[in-house]
Amino acid sequence: MLDVIIYNLEKVIFVGKAKSIIFPGEMGVFEVLPYHKPLLTRLVNGKIIVDAEVFPIRCGIVGINHNKATVVIEE
């Protein structure tokens, strides 16, 4: 399971564990599963899907490291 934290500049939007996360990346939509390689990338307009929960975003950045996903977004 991935530890996930999603927040914007004002508040924490989501904290929890997930089996998969789908992100809108600059080169297309991509999925992150447990034990993913370390990653730092920008996000574009679209939606983040954490298991079954959907979070619409305008842009953002995600860092993946040691089964932890830290996401900063602009809604």
SVG drawing of the C-alpha trace seen along z (x, -y; Angstrom):
<svg xmlns="http://www.w3.org/2000/svg" viewBox="-15 -29 29 32">
<polyline fill="none" stroke="black" stroke-width="0.4" points="0.0,0.0 1.1,-3.5 0.9,-6.3 -0.8,-9.2 -1.0,-12.9 -2.7,-15.4 -2.8,-19.1 -3.1,-22.5 -1.6,-25.7 -4.4,-26.1 -5.3,-22.6 -4.8,-18.9 -7.3,-17.4 -6.6,-13.6 -4.4,-11.5 -4.6,-7.7 -3.4,-4.5 -4.0,-3.4 -3.5,-0.4 -3.0,-2.6 -3.0,-6.3 -3.7,-7.6 -2.2,-11.0 -2.6,-13.4 1.0,-13.9 2.6,-16.2 3.2,-13.2 -0.2,-11.6 -2.0,-9.8 0.1,-7.4 -0.5,-5.1 1.6,-4.6 1.5,-1.3 3.3,-0.2 7.1,0.1 7.3,-2.4 10.7,-3.9 11.3,-7.3 9.7,-10.0 9.2,-13.8 7.0,-15.2 4.6,-18.0 0.8,-17.4 -1.5,-19.0 -5.2,-19.8 -7.3,-16.7 -8.1,-14.4 -6.2,-12.3 -7.8,-9.0 -6.9,-7.4 -8.4,-3.9 -12.1,-5.0 -11.8,-8.7 -11.5,-11.4 -9.8,-14.8 -10.0,-17.4 -6.9,-19.5 -5.7,-22.4 -2.0,-21.6 0.4,-20.3 3.5,-18.3 3.9,-14.8 6.8,-13.1 7.0,-9.3 9.6,-7.8 9.7,-4.8 6.0,-3.9 4.9,-7.5 3.2,-9.8 3.2,-13.5 1.0,-15.6 0.7,-19.4 -2.1,-20.7 -3.9,-23.8 -7.7,-23.2"/>
</svg>
